[in-house]
Amino acid sequence: SNQTAHVIYPDKHNNLWITTNNGLNKFNKETEQIESFYKRDGLPNSEFNHTSHYKDEDGNFYFGSISGLVTFDPDDFEDTTNVSYPIRIGLVEIKSLNKKGLYENYIKEFKKEGKIDIYPDNSIYSLSFNLGNHFGTRDNFFETRLFGLEDNWTRSKNNEHRIGGLPAGKYEFQIRGSGAASELSENTIKIPIIVHNPIYLRPMFILLLLSAIALIVWLFFKWRLRRLRKEKLKLENLVEQRTQEIDSQRNELAEINRTKDRLFAIIAHDLRSPSLTLRGLTKKFNYLIQNERYDDLVNLGSYIEENLSGFEKLINNLLNWAVLQQKGLPINKEKLIVKELIDEILSIYKVMLETRSMKVKMNLNKDSMIFMDRNMASTILRNLIDNAIKYSNDNGIIEISSRTEDLFEVISIKDNGKGMTEEEVNSIKQNNPNTTFNKNSAKLGLQLSIQMIKLARGHLEVKSEIEVGSTFLLKLPREQIS
């Protein structure tokens, strides 16, 4: 079996027993025949240690393998009679697969507990067994079954078995063997196995989870009720205060009403598109699913996300505009890195850019910084970038660059889209609210940005050409300007 022999021992039957790196050999000097025994024949391991061997005065041999001691009487290998001896099956080894993907010995735990506990983090076990009939010849068979899951025995020459992937429950793994004469082993190994549920499927966990959800819902409704009462009281006080100021605010109210009419026109225009989009979604989804048009479902999701993104932008601009008109916008100026602001905004439009196959080229100075309120800066840049994306053609390119001029940082946002008429460009330069945002929410966002730029002591320049594109030059302070 191997050319490396560790030790040679003779027996009284004219045989030589030889241990090697690959098996135990029995050589008959008369017939010159060799019979080899390996791990598959019942040895703990096929490789033997060259220094571990002994023969006692009764002729018994003791050979050390790298996995355990092998001991036997060579007389047992001489077929001097036809007497059949009972055979027994023995459990050699149990190993469990750990989190690192390596098997580790589990036999100590099994001997202590008398069972195998299988948890989600150690779900695979390997069992080794053998028959005690002279190492178990190659005619040995092993029969196994997992009682509780299967009733029939599975017959195999393999003396190893792996257990794993079982549903939660209690089982009993049974092992028996049969020798060359098909005689069954006088014993059957029975190993109790308990497969435990993951913690999130255990009844106690589910009960605690439901209790926690119920508590959260109750607390939420209690908090909501309290808040509604406070808001109601606040509104009542506000109504009373406004009622007392009606006479002095008549002219201002008239202007507000005119502005409100324009805003409602914007809202009606911009809400119509997403509402019509969402209206027939159920039927369209059912149709696409029934026809297995899953790619169209993905495209439909991107289209919906684009519409809802515009809706969200409209709401944010309306809120900011309302706060700005009431002169209640808080301003907390700080040093801001331009690239970080733009990267954050572009991440919002990533899906839209990919859907429309558009690219953004950036050429920003490493030290590009501005000194202003973060929310205002984000609102200004977001509205300008949103307009550039909205009015660009598919497969278009948006270029964003920056340069330093004295105490200001000049940020350029350029698109190759539809462009604007001279009248639209002049309305932006003149900052005329009646013409700047009388069409849609994009104009409202631009008007809002212009007001915020003025509050930040900045300036906005616009260049545009029909079917060529537009360039917005945003000039913002790099430091505090008195």
TIVOFI-545735 format. One line per field, with one value per residue (C-alpha): residue in three letters; residue number from 1; chain; x, y, z. Coordinates in nm, 4 decimals. Example, Ala and Ser with C-alpha at 12.3 -4.5 7.8 and 13.67 -1.06 7.14 Angstrom:
residuo: [ALA, SER];
num: [1, 2];
cadena: [A, A];
px: [1.2300, 1.3670];
py: [-0.4500, -0.1060];
pz: [0.7800, 0.7140];
***
This chain:
residuo: [SER, ASN, GLN, THR, ALA, HIS, VAL, ILE, TYR, PRO, ASP, LYS, HIS, ASN, ASN, LEU, TRP, ILE, THR, THR, ASN, ASN, GLY, LEU, ASN, LYS, PHE, ASN, LYS, GLU, THR, GLU, GLN, ILE, GLU, SER, PHE, TYR, LYS, ARG, ASP, GLY, LEU, PRO, ASN, SER, GLU, PHE, ASN, HIS, THR, SER, HIS, TYR, LYS, ASP, GLU, ASP, GLY, ASN, PHE, TYR, PHE, GLY, SER, ILE, SER, GLY, LEU, VAL, THR, PHE, ASP, PRO, ASP, ASP, PHE, GLU, ASP, THR, THR, ASN, VAL, SER, TYR, PRO, ILE, ARG, ILE, GLY, LEU, VAL, GLU, ILE, LYS, SER, LEU, ASN, LYS, LYS, GLY, LEU, TYR, GLU, ASN, TYR, ILE, LYS, GLU, PHE, LYS, LYS, GLU, GLY, LYS, ILE, ASP, ILE, TYR, PRO, ASP, ASN, SER, ILE, TYR, SER, LEU, SER, PHE, ASN, LEU, GLY, ASN, HIS, PHE, GLY, THR, ARG, ASP, ASN, PHE, PHE, GLU, THR, ARG, LEU, PHE, GLY, LEU, GLU, ASP, ASN, TRP, THR, ARG, SER, LYS, ASN, ASN, GLU, HIS, ARG, ILE, GLY, GLY, LEU, PRO, ALA, GLY, LYS, TYR, GLU, PHE, GLN, ILE, ARG, GLY, SER, GLY, ALA, ALA, SER, GLU, LEU, SER, GLU, ASN, THR, ILE, LYS, ILE, PRO, ILE, ILE, VAL, HIS, ASN, PRO, ILE, TYR, LEU, ARG, PRO, MET, PHE, ILE, LEU, LEU, LEU, LEU, SER, ALA, ILE, ALA, LEU, ILE, VAL, TRP, LEU, PHE, PHE, LYS, TRP, ARG, LEU, ARG, ARG, LEU, ARG, LYS, GLU, LYS, LEU, LYS, LEU, GLU, ASN, LEU, VAL, GLU, GLN, ARG, THR, GLN, GLU, ILE, ASP, SER, GLN, ARG, ASN, GLU, LEU, ALA, GLU, ILE, ASN, ARG, THR, LYS, ASP, ARG, LEU, PHE, ALA, ILE, ILE, ALA, HIS, ASP, LEU, ARG, SER, PRO, SER, LEU, THR, LEU, ARG, GLY, LEU, THR, LYS, LYS, PHE, ASN, TYR, LEU, ILE, GLN, ASN, GLU, ARG, TYR, ASP, ASP, LEU, VAL, ASN, LEU, GLY, SER, TYR, ILE, GLU, GLU, ASN, LEU, SER, GLY, PHE, GLU, LYS, LEU, ILE, ASN, ASN, LEU, LEU, ASN, TRP, ALA, VAL, LEU, GLN, GLN, LYS, GLY, LEU, PRO, ILE, ASN, LYS, GLU, LYS, LEU, ILE, VAL, LYS, GLU, LEU, ILE, ASP, GLU, ILE, LEU, SER, ILE, TYR, LYS, VAL, MET, LEU, GLU, THR, ARG, SER, MET, LYS, VAL, LYS, MET, ASN, LEU, ASN, LYS, ASP, SER, MET, ILE, PHE, MET, ASP, ARG, ASN, MET, ALA, SER, THR, ILE, LEU, ARG, ASN, LEU, ILE, ASP, ASN, ALA, ILE, LYS, TYR, SER, ASN, ASP, ASN, GLY, ILE, ILE, GLU, ILE, SER, SER, ARG, THR, GLU, ASP, LEU, PHE, GLU, VAL, ILE, SER, ILE, LYS, ASP, ASN, GLY, LYS, GLY, MET, THR, GLU, GLU, GLU, VAL, ASN, SER, ILE, LYS, GLN, ASN, ASN, PRO, ASN, THR, THR, PHE, ASN, LYS, ASN, SER, ALA, LYS, LEU, GLY, LEU, GLN, LEU, SER, ILE, GLN, MET, ILE, LYS, LEU, ALA, ARG, GLY, HIS, LEU, GLU, VAL, LYS, SER, GLU, ILE, GLU, VAL, GLY, SER, THR, PHE, LEU, LEU, LYS, LEU, PRO, ARG, GLU, GLN, ILE, SER];
num: [1, 2, 3, 4, 5, 6, 7, 8, 9, 10, 11, 12, 13, 14, 15, 16, 17, 18, 19, 20, 21, 22, 23, 24, 25, 26, 27, 28, 29, 30, 31, 32, 33, 34, 35, 36, 37, 38, 39, 40, 41, 42, 43, 44, 45, 46, 47, 48, 49, 50, 51, 52, 53, 54, 55, 56, 57, 58, 59, 60, 61, 62, 63, 64, 65, 66, 67, 68, 69, 70, 71, 72, 73, 74, 75, 76, 77, 78, 79, 80, 81, 82, 83, 84, 85, 86, 87, 88, 89, 90, 91, 92, 93, 94, 95, 96, 97, 98, 99, 100, 101, 102, 103, 104, 105, 106, 107, 108, 109, 110, 111, 112, 113, 114, 115, 116, 117, 118, 119, 120, 121, 122, 123, 124, 125, 126, 127, 128, 129, 130, 131, 132, 133, 134, 135, 136, 137, 138, 139, 140, 141, 142, 143, 144, 145, 146, 147, 148, 149, 150, 151, 152, 153, 154, 155, 156, 157, 158, 159, 160, 161, 162, 163, 164, 165, 166, 167, 168, 169, 170, 171, 172, 173, 174, 175, 176, 177, 178, 179, 180, 181, 182, 183, 184, 185, 186, 187, 188, 189, 190, 191, 192, 193, 194, 195, 196, 197, 198, 199, 200, 201, 202, 203, 204, 205, 206, 207, 208, 209, 210, 211, 212, 213, 214, 215, 216, 217, 218, 219, 220, 221, 222, 223, 224, 225, 226, 227, 228, 229, 230, 231, 232, 233, 234, 235, 236, 237, 238, 239, 240, 241, 242, 243, 244, 245, 246, 247, 248, 249, 250, 251, 252, 253, 254, 255, 256, 257, 258, 259, 260, 261, 262, 263, 264, 265, 266, 267, 268, 269, 270, 271, 272, 273, 274, 275, 276, 277, 278, 279, 280, 281, 282, 283, 284, 285, 286, 287, 288, 289, 290, 291, 292, 293, 294, 295, 296, 297, 298, 299, 300, 301, 302, 303, 304, 305, 306, 307, 308, 309, 310, 311, 312, 313, 314, 315, 316, 317, 318, 319, 320, 321, 322, 323, 324, 325, 326, 327, 328, 329, 330, 331, 332, 333, 334, 335, 336, 337, 338, 339, 340, 341, 342, 343, 344, 345, 346, 347, 348, 349, 350, 351, 352, 353, 354, 355, 356, 357, 358, 359, 360, 361, 362, 363, 364, 365, 366, 367, 368, 369, 370, 371, 372, 373, 374, 375, 376, 377, 378, 379, 380, 381, 382, 383, 384, 385, 386, 387, 388, 389, 390, 391, 392, 393, 394, 395, 396, 397, 398, 399, 400, 401, 402, 403, 404, 405, 406, 407, 408, 409, 410, 411, 412, 413, 414, 415, 416, 417, 418, 419, 420, 421, 422, 423, 424, 425, 426, 427, 428, 429, 430, 431, 432, 433, 434, 435, 436, 437, 438, 439, 440, 441, 442, 443, 444, 445, 446, 447, 448, 449, 450, 451, 452, 453, 454, 455, 456, 457, 458, 459, 460, 461, 462, 463, 464, 465, 466, 467, 468, 469, 470, 471, 472, 473, 474, 475, 476, 477, 478, 479, 480, 481, 482];
cadena: [A, A, A, A, A, A, A, A, A, A, A, A, A, A, A, A, A, A, A, A, A, A, A, A, A, A, A, A, A, A, A, A, A, A, A, A, A, A, A, A, A, A, A, A, A, A, A, A, A, A, A, A, A, A, A, A, A, A, A, A, A, A, A, A, A, A, A, A, A, A, A, A, A, A, A, A, A, A, A, A, A, A, A, A, A, A, A, A, A, A, A, A, A, A, A, A, A, A, A, A, A, A, A, A, A, A, A, A, A, A, A, A, A, A, A, A, A, A, A, A, A, A, A, A, A, A, A, A, A, A, A, A, A, A, A, A, A, A, A, A, A, A, A, A, A, A, A, A, A, A, A, A, A, A, A, A, A, A, A, A, A, A, A, A, A, A, A, A, A, A, A, A, A, A, A, A, A, A, A, A, A, A, A, A, A, A, A, A, A, A, A, A, A, A, A, A, A, A, A, A, A, A, A, A, A, A, A, A, A, A, A, A, A, A, A, A, A, A, A, A, A, A, A, A, A, A, A, A, A, A, A, A, A, A, A, A, A, A, A, A, A, A, A, A, A, A, A, A, A, A, A, A, A, A, A, A, A, A, A, A, A, A, A, A, A, A, A, A, A, A, A, A, A, A, A, A, A, A, A, A, A, A, A, A, A, A, A, A, A, A, A, A, A, A, A, A, A, A, A, A, A, A, A, A, A, A, A, A, A, A, A, A, A, A, A, A, A, A, A, A, A, A, A, A, A, A, A, A, A, A, A, A, A, A, A, A, A, A, A, A, A, A, A, A, A, A, A, A, A, A, A, A, A, A, A, A, A, A, A, A, A, A, A, A, A, A, A, A, A, A, A, A, A, A, A, A, A, A, A, A, A, A, A, A, A, A, A, A, A, A, A, A, A, A, A, A, A, A, A, A, A, A, A, A, A, A, A, A, A, A, A, A, A, A, A, A, A, A, A, A, A, A, A, A, A, A, A, A, A, A, A, A, A, A, A, A, A, A, A, A, A, A, A, A, A, A, A, A, A, A, A, A, A, A, A, A, A, A, A, A, A, A, A, A, A, A, A, A, A, A, A, A, A, A, A, A, A, A, A, A, A, A];
px: [0.0000, 0.3020, 0.6770, 0.7511, 0.7464, 0.7670, 0.7850, 0.7584, 0.6252, 0.5945, 0.3119, 0.2960, 0.1012, 0.3994, 0.2673, 0.4470, 0.2535, 0.3840, 0.2722, 0.3144, 0.2144, -0.0887, -0.2388, -0.1582, -0.0237, -0.0395, 0.2202, 0.2060, 0.5584, 0.4308, 0.1796, 0.3571, 0.0154, -0.0469, -0.3681, -0.4006, -0.6293, -0.7268, -0.9486, -1.2455, -1.1910, -1.2333, -0.8916, -0.8990, -0.6555, -0.4542, -0.1316, 0.0769, 0.3380, 0.6851, 0.7712, 0.4440, 0.4316, 0.4423, 0.3928, 0.3080, 0.3957, 0.0578, 0.1267, -0.1156, -0.0106, -0.0375, 0.0116, -0.0287, -0.1961, -0.2106, -0.5767, -0.5684, -0.4417, -0.4999, -0.4819, -0.5690, -0.4763, -0.3444, -0.5070, -0.8421, -0.7468, -0.6958, -1.0060, -0.9520, -1.3219, -1.6497, -1.7875, -1.9626, -1.9067, -2.1482, -2.0384, -2.0987, -2.1109, -1.9310, -1.9383, -1.5885, -1.6221, -1.8709, -1.7645, -1.9551, -1.8991, -1.8098, -1.8617, -1.5152, -1.6115, -1.3928, -1.4968, -1.4295, -1.4636, -1.8065, -1.7685, -1.7046, -2.0229, -2.2188, -2.0912, -2.1845, -2.5299, -2.6227, -2.7725, -2.6901, -2.8337, -2.8457, -2.8738, -2.8751, -2.5046, -2.3913, -2.6299, -2.4022, -2.2591, -2.0387, -2.0533, -1.8025, -1.8651, -1.7220, -1.7872, -1.5751, -1.5003, -1.1288, -1.1374, -1.4593, -1.3825, -1.4755, -1.7909, -1.9225, -2.2371, -2.3892, -2.7577, -2.8848, -3.2152, -3.3361, -3.6290, -3.8969, -3.8322, -3.7938, -3.8970, -3.6806, -3.3144, -3.0503, -2.7781, -2.4228, -2.0570, -1.9714, -1.8892, -1.9432, -2.2694, -2.3472, -2.6547, -2.7811, -3.0540, -3.3256, -3.6497, -3.6966, -3.8045, -3.6893, -3.5326, -3.3344, -3.0461, -3.0107, -2.7078, -2.6584, -2.4166, -2.3929, -2.0877, -1.9690, -2.2302, -2.5059, -2.5312, -2.6631, -2.4729, -2.6044, -2.6508, -2.8011, -2.6605, -2.9368, -2.8483, -3.1160, -3.1108, -3.2900, -3.3071, -3.3813, -3.5696, -3.3900, -3.4548, -3.6892, -3.9206, -3.9458, -4.2847, -4.1434, -3.9641, -4.2770, -4.4842, -4.2355, -4.2237, -4.6032, -4.6140, -4.3503, -4.5405, -4.8639, -4.6888, -4.5333, -4.8693, -5.0382, -4.7658, -4.7794, -5.1555, -5.1282, -4.8504, -5.0442, -5.3595, -5.1644, -4.9988, -5.3287, -5.4713, -5.1734, -5.1988, -5.5700, -5.5081, -5.2290, -5.4510, -5.7304, -5.4917, -5.3570, -5.7070, -5.7937, -5.4744, -5.5311, -5.8901, -5.7681, -5.5191, -5.7539, -5.8097, -5.4377, -5.3447, -5.6120, -5.3683, -5.1139, -5.3857, -5.4861, -5.1274, -5.1144, -5.4339, -5.2846, -4.9720, -5.1864, -5.3686, -5.0372, -4.9213, -5.2432, -5.1935, -4.8433, -4.9679, -5.2534, -5.0103, -4.7430, -4.9767, -5.1722, -4.8842, -4.8031, -5.1743, -5.2468, -4.9383, -5.0434, -5.4110, -5.3824, -5.0927, -5.2955, -5.4250, -5.0875, -4.9001, -5.1492, -5.1198, -4.7367, -4.7241, -4.9770, -4.7742, -4.4413, -4.3018, -4.0735, -3.8309, -4.1203, -4.2014, -3.8480, -3.8812, -4.2242, -4.0763, -3.8066, -4.0724, -4.2823, -3.9754, -3.8944, -4.2492, -4.2555, -3.9108, -4.0537, -4.3540, -4.1266, -3.9214, -4.2405, -4.3491, -4.0029, -3.9877, -4.3386, -4.2493, -3.9230, -4.0939, -4.3683, -4.1158, -3.9072, -4.2089, -4.2843, -3.9194, -3.8921, -3.6121, -3.3309, -2.9821, -2.6761, -2.3717, -2.0735, -1.7833, -1.9106, -1.7162, -1.8768, -1.7935, -1.9547, -2.2775, -2.2938, -2.2123, -2.4938, -2.7408, -2.6333, -2.6897, -3.0608, -3.0787, -2.8673, -3.1605, -3.3023, -2.9623, -2.9122, -3.2673, -3.2172, -2.8547, -2.7263, -2.3754, -2.2415, -1.8894, -1.7388, -1.4341, -1.4263, -1.1295, -1.0029, -1.0362, -1.3798, -1.5623, -1.8530, -1.9656, -2.3441, -2.6340, -2.6224, -2.9972, -3.0003, -2.6930, -2.8441, -3.1780, -3.0083, -2.7795, -3.0530, -3.2969, -3.0363, -2.9167, -3.2768, -3.3635, -3.0522, -3.1568, -3.5242, -3.4678, -3.1835, -3.2354, -3.1819, -2.8130, -2.7281, -2.4260, -2.4310, -2.1055, -2.0403, -1.7238, -1.5941, -1.3355, -1.2342, -1.2815, -1.1603, -1.3938, -1.6397, -1.6664, -1.8180, -2.0019, -2.1034, -2.3882, -2.4162, -2.6558, -2.7050, -3.0844, -3.3754, -3.2532, -3.4658, -3.6049, -3.4681, -3.7880, -3.7409, -3.3748, -3.4694, -3.7414, -3.4808, -3.2361, -3.5104, -3.6334, -3.9939, -4.2121, -4.5097, -4.3127, -4.0539, -4.2848, -4.6139, -4.5771, -4.4498, -4.2605, -3.9232, -3.9806, -4.0909, -3.7660, -3.5693, -3.7510, -3.6860, -3.3165, -3.2844, -3.4249, -3.1900, -2.8888, -2.9685, -2.9944, -2.6490, -2.5012, -2.4500, -2.5328, -2.6780, -2.6019, -2.7840, -2.6815, -2.9037, -2.9664, -3.2645, -3.1825, -2.8226, -2.8580, -2.8277, -2.5467, -2.6108, -2.3178, -2.3714, -2.1537, -2.1460, -1.9241, -1.6261, -1.6239, -1.8284, -1.9137, -2.0051];
py: [0.0000, 0.2283, 0.2022, 0.3474, 0.0706, 0.1742, -0.1599, -0.5341, -0.7894, -1.1687, -1.3803, -1.7591, -1.8150, -1.7313, -1.3777, -1.0439, -0.7373, -0.4091, -0.0525, 0.2186, 0.5739, 0.4388, 0.1304, -0.1845, -0.4768, -0.8525, -1.0504, -1.4321, -1.5713, -1.9017, -1.7762, -1.4365, -1.2688, -0.9244, -0.8137, -0.4390, -0.2633, 0.1083, 0.3623, 0.2403, -0.1060, 0.0304, 0.1745, 0.5120, 0.6369, 0.4833, 0.6611, 0.5084, 0.6569, 0.5057, 0.5099, 0.3788, -0.0058, -0.2965, -0.6745, -0.8311, -1.1785, -1.3186, -1.2132, -0.9179, -0.6228, -0.2511, 0.0001, 0.3763, 0.5648, 0.9430, 0.9258, 0.6558, 0.3160, -0.0065, -0.3312, -0.6890, -1.0592, -1.1953, -1.5318, -1.3673, -1.3382, -1.7135, -1.8848, -2.2061, -2.2658, -2.1797, -2.0452, -1.7135, -1.4613, -1.1810, -0.8378, -0.5012, -0.1560, 0.1257, 0.5048, 0.6321, 1.0094, 1.3002, 1.6325, 1.9606, 2.2289, 2.5594, 2.9172, 2.9173, 2.6234, 2.3753, 2.0548, 2.0239, 1.7256, 1.6918, 1.3489, 1.4926, 1.6987, 1.3988, 1.1689, 1.4329, 1.5238, 1.1952, 1.3839, 1.6192, 1.9727, 2.1411, 2.5208, 2.7553, 2.8351, 2.4669, 2.2986, 2.0229, 1.7211, 1.4343, 1.0883, 0.8016, 0.4382, 0.0894, -0.2817, -0.4764, -0.7729, -0.7519, -0.3933, -0.4625, -0.6153, -0.4589, -0.6724, -0.4782, -0.2711, 0.0021, 0.0786, 0.4178, 0.5944, 0.9165, 0.8012, 1.0677, 1.1690, 0.8353, 0.4746, 0.2829, 0.1939, 0.3246, 0.0678, 0.1774, 0.0768, 0.4283, 0.4387, 0.8162, 1.0087, 1.3798, 1.5282, 1.8766, 2.0868, 1.9366, 2.1117, 2.1908, 1.8935, 1.5821, 1.2850, 0.9693, 0.8738, 0.4943, 0.2977, -0.0774, -0.2908, -0.6209, -0.8391, -1.0474, -1.3144, -1.0507, -1.1022, -0.7912, -0.6344, -0.7381, -0.3737, -0.0625, 0.2816, 0.5296, 0.8998, 1.1516, 1.4693, 1.7940, 2.0617, 2.4004, 2.6843, 3.0172, 3.2574, 3.4683, 3.1666, 3.0641, 3.1206, 3.3333, 3.5636, 3.6012, 3.6740, 3.9380, 4.0893, 4.1144, 4.2643, 4.5202, 4.6126, 4.6489, 4.8706, 5.0868, 5.1276, 5.2219, 5.4729, 5.6162, 5.6724, 5.8214, 6.0535, 6.1384, 6.2198, 6.4447, 6.6183, 6.6721, 6.8322, 7.0677, 7.1483, 7.2096, 7.4524, 7.6144, 7.6538, 7.7986, 8.0586, 8.1299, 8.1733, 8.4132, 8.6097, 8.6239, 8.7311, 9.0333, 9.1264, 9.1013, 9.4755, 9.5634, 9.2813, 9.3285, 9.4476, 9.1796, 8.9148, 9.0218, 8.9701, 8.6347, 8.5308, 8.6218, 8.4241, 8.1361, 8.1224, 8.0920, 7.8209, 7.6243, 7.6403, 7.4971, 7.2280, 7.1288, 7.1073, 6.9043, 6.6747, 6.5819, 6.3854, 6.1578, 6.1132, 5.9972, 5.7747, 5.6071, 5.5813, 5.2791, 5.1053, 4.8120, 4.7022, 4.7571, 4.5603, 4.2714, 4.2755, 4.2716, 3.9963, 3.7776, 3.8146, 3.7605, 4.0897, 4.1421, 4.3728, 4.6103, 4.5962, 4.7218, 5.0018, 5.0888, 5.1135, 5.3542, 5.5650, 5.5806, 5.6722, 5.9568, 6.0942, 6.0681, 6.2321, 6.5361, 6.5333, 6.5276, 6.8151, 7.0174, 6.9675, 7.0592, 7.3744, 7.4761, 7.4338, 7.6271, 7.8991, 7.9354, 7.9630, 8.2116, 8.4326, 8.4460, 8.5435, 8.2501, 8.0569, 7.9905, 8.0673, 7.8961, 7.9760, 7.7417, 7.6313, 7.3797, 7.1654, 7.2022, 6.8509, 6.6878, 6.8856, 6.7979, 6.4282, 6.4115, 6.5673, 6.3471, 6.0344, 6.1279, 6.1364, 5.8238, 5.6081, 5.8844, 5.9450, 5.5726, 5.5338, 5.8195, 5.7162, 6.0582, 6.1383, 6.4006, 6.5374, 6.7221, 6.9473, 7.0944, 7.2530, 7.0500, 7.3535, 7.4623, 7.5878, 7.8213, 7.9936, 7.9775, 7.7824, 7.4107, 7.3779, 7.6857, 7.5696, 7.2230, 7.3707, 7.6051, 7.3386, 7.0730, 7.2947, 7.3946, 7.0350, 6.9093, 7.1591, 7.0616, 6.6944, 6.7643, 6.9791, 6.7709, 6.5095, 6.1385, 6.0388, 6.3990, 6.5300, 6.7690, 6.9505, 7.0869, 7.2886, 7.5519, 7.8250, 8.0869, 8.4601, 8.6795, 8.6151, 8.4080, 8.0547, 8.0378, 7.7112, 7.6378, 7.3956, 7.3357, 7.1113, 7.0356, 7.0255, 7.2258, 7.5706, 7.8791, 8.1684, 8.5210, 8.6174, 8.3364, 8.4309, 8.7978, 8.7031, 8.5162, 8.8082, 9.0520, 8.8134, 8.8770, 8.6304, 8.6793, 8.5380, 8.3247, 8.0654, 8.0903, 7.7635, 7.4778, 7.3713, 7.3937, 7.7687, 7.7798, 7.6077, 7.8605, 8.1543, 8.0054, 7.9622, 8.3230, 8.4527, 8.2298, 8.3376, 8.7007, 8.6166, 8.4548, 8.7691, 8.5750, 8.6221, 8.4115, 8.4504, 8.2618, 8.1868, 7.9824, 7.8957, 7.7040, 7.3354, 7.3915, 7.4114, 7.6368, 7.7397, 7.8656, 8.0487, 8.0492, 8.2944, 8.2254, 8.3719, 8.1736, 8.3587, 8.5986, 8.9186, 9.2217];
pz: [0.0000, 0.0545, 0.0092, 0.3547, 0.6211, 0.9870, 1.1660, 1.0818, 1.3321, 1.2659, 1.4072, 1.4694, 1.1469, 0.9263, 0.8569, 0.8697, 0.9909, 0.8419, 0.9280, 0.6600, 0.5813, 0.3984, 0.5561, 0.7591, 0.5541, 0.6266, 0.4247, 0.4152, 0.3616, 0.2215, -0.0310, -0.0751, -0.0721, 0.0789, 0.2391, 0.3165, 0.5639, 0.5494, 0.7236, 0.5200, 0.6767, 1.0261, 1.1117, 1.2901, 1.0243, 0.7397, 0.8425, 1.1246, 1.3572, 1.3045, 1.6784, 1.8237, 1.8175, 2.0651, 2.0820, 2.4209, 2.5500, 2.4376, 2.0776, 2.0691, 1.8522, 1.9409, 1.6588, 1.6947, 1.4079, 1.3897, 1.5009, 1.7670, 1.8847, 1.6875, 1.8900, 1.7877, 1.8189, 1.4865, 1.5681, 1.5001, 1.1341, 1.0833, 0.9505, 1.1496, 1.2077, 1.0477, 1.3732, 1.3317, 1.6086, 1.6800, 1.5621, 1.7243, 1.5710, 1.7484, 1.7262, 1.6422, 1.6057, 1.5986, 1.4493, 1.4130, 1.1494, 1.3181, 1.1944, 1.0299, 0.8082, 0.9996, 1.1716, 1.5451, 1.7803, 1.9430, 2.1058, 2.4561, 2.4489, 2.3198, 2.5947, 2.8523, 2.7179, 2.5479, 2.2509, 1.9652, 1.9785, 1.6379, 1.6351, 1.3321, 1.3837, 1.3962, 1.1577, 1.0125, 1.1958, 1.0714, 1.2347, 1.1882, 1.2949, 1.2371, 1.2892, 1.5352, 1.3079, 1.2334, 1.1212, 0.9289, 0.5897, 0.2626, 0.2666, 0.5650, 0.5151, 0.7284, 0.7541, 0.8774, 0.9181, 1.0788, 1.2857, 1.2994, 0.9393, 0.7569, 0.8281, 0.5808, 0.6336, 0.3919, 0.3154, 0.2265, 0.2560, 0.3735, 0.7448, 0.7638, 0.7638, 0.7633, 0.9269, 0.8444, 0.6888, 0.9074, 1.0006, 1.3690, 1.5781, 1.7655, 1.5850, 1.6560, 1.4270, 1.4181, 1.2893, 1.2512, 1.0500, 0.8694, 0.8042, 0.5112, 0.5850, 0.5972, 0.9717, 1.1468, 1.4327, 1.7699, 1.8667, 1.7089, 1.7883, 1.8687, 1.8874, 1.9968, 1.7849, 1.8700, 1.5973, 1.7525, 1.5843, 1.5187, 1.8047, 1.5904, 1.5375, 1.9010, 2.0676, 2.3505, 2.1068, 1.8916, 2.2029, 2.3208, 1.9732, 1.9505, 2.2997, 2.2045, 1.8880, 2.0824, 2.3387, 2.0674, 1.8908, 2.2174, 2.3047, 1.9535, 1.9657, 2.3133, 2.1988, 1.8822, 2.0779, 2.3134, 2.0217, 1.8434, 2.1568, 2.1768, 1.8077, 1.8436, 2.1295, 1.9339, 1.6288, 1.8364, 1.9803, 1.6329, 1.4902, 1.7708, 1.7101, 1.3352, 1.3852, 1.5819, 1.3074, 1.0075, 0.9670, 0.9731, 0.7376, 0.4699, 0.2012, 0.2868, 0.2760, -0.0721, -0.1901, -0.0169, -0.1943, -0.5299, -0.4459, -0.3237, -0.6586, -0.8399, -0.5986, -0.6436, -1.0171, -0.9676, -0.7313, -0.9661, -1.2584, -1.0796, -0.8853, -1.1966, -1.3499, -1.0497, -0.9707, -1.3253, -1.3112, -0.9884, -1.0835, -1.3110, -1.1357, -0.9988, -1.3363, -1.4992, -1.2340, -1.2636, -1.6417, -1.6361, -1.3719, -1.5563, -1.8750, -1.6887, -1.8163, -1.5190, -1.7004, -1.7652, -1.3938, -1.3148, -1.5705, -1.4315, -1.0812, -1.2053, -1.3781, -1.0611, -0.8520, -1.0913, -1.0658, -0.6875, -0.6666, -0.8472, -0.6156, -0.3090, -0.4462, -0.4997, -0.1385, -0.0011, -0.2112, -0.1070, 0.2595, 0.2254, 0.0242, 0.2835, 0.5679, 0.3708, 0.2981, 0.6701, 0.7367, 0.9737, 0.8049, 1.0576, 0.9272, 1.0789, 0.8697, 0.8619, 0.6399, 0.3818, 0.1335, -0.2097, -0.3315, -0.0278, -0.0830, -0.4536, -0.3945, -0.1400, -0.3857, -0.6798, -0.4695, -0.4582, -0.8382, -0.8996, -1.0159, -1.2363, -1.4000, -1.4671, -1.6032, -1.8488, -1.9294, -1.8258, -1.7031, -1.4652, -1.5161, -1.2188, -1.2162, -0.8664, -0.6907, -0.3954, -0.1682, -0.2957, 0.0153, 0.0899, 0.4088, 0.4536, 0.6028, 0.5096, 0.4416, 0.2210, 0.0269, -0.0263, -0.1404, -0.3913, -0.5416, -0.5412, -0.7339, -0.9927, -1.0432, -1.0537, -1.3274, -1.5236, -1.5121, -1.5798, -1.8890, -2.0363, -2.3034, -2.2393, -2.2730, -2.1909, -1.9987, -1.7033, -1.6218, -1.2714, -1.2039, -0.9631, -0.9382, -0.6807, -0.7380, -0.4508, -0.1562, -0.3591, -0.4951, -0.8442, -0.9136, -1.2733, -1.3566, -1.7301, -1.9265, -2.2941, -2.2778, -2.4168, -2.3177, -2.2381, -2.4317, -2.3873, -2.2049, -1.9508, -1.8949, -1.8406, -1.5908, -1.3879, -1.4003, -1.2971, -1.0243, -1.1193, -0.9209, -1.1540, -1.4466, -1.2701, -1.1167, -1.2943, -1.4863, -1.2741, -0.9625, -1.1376, -1.1653, -0.8032, -0.7000, -0.9037, -0.7422, -0.3998, -0.4851, -0.6009, -0.2708, -0.0710, -0.2799, -0.1955, 0.1749, 0.1528, -0.0113, -0.3367, -0.7033, -0.9891, -1.3599, -1.6385, -1.9961, -2.2238, -2.5874, -2.7288, -2.8069, -2.6911, -2.3154, -2.0127, -1.7796, -1.4253, -1.2585, -0.8836, -0.6885, -0.3113, -0.0339, 0.0944, 0.4283, 0.6403, 0.4482, 0.6560];
***
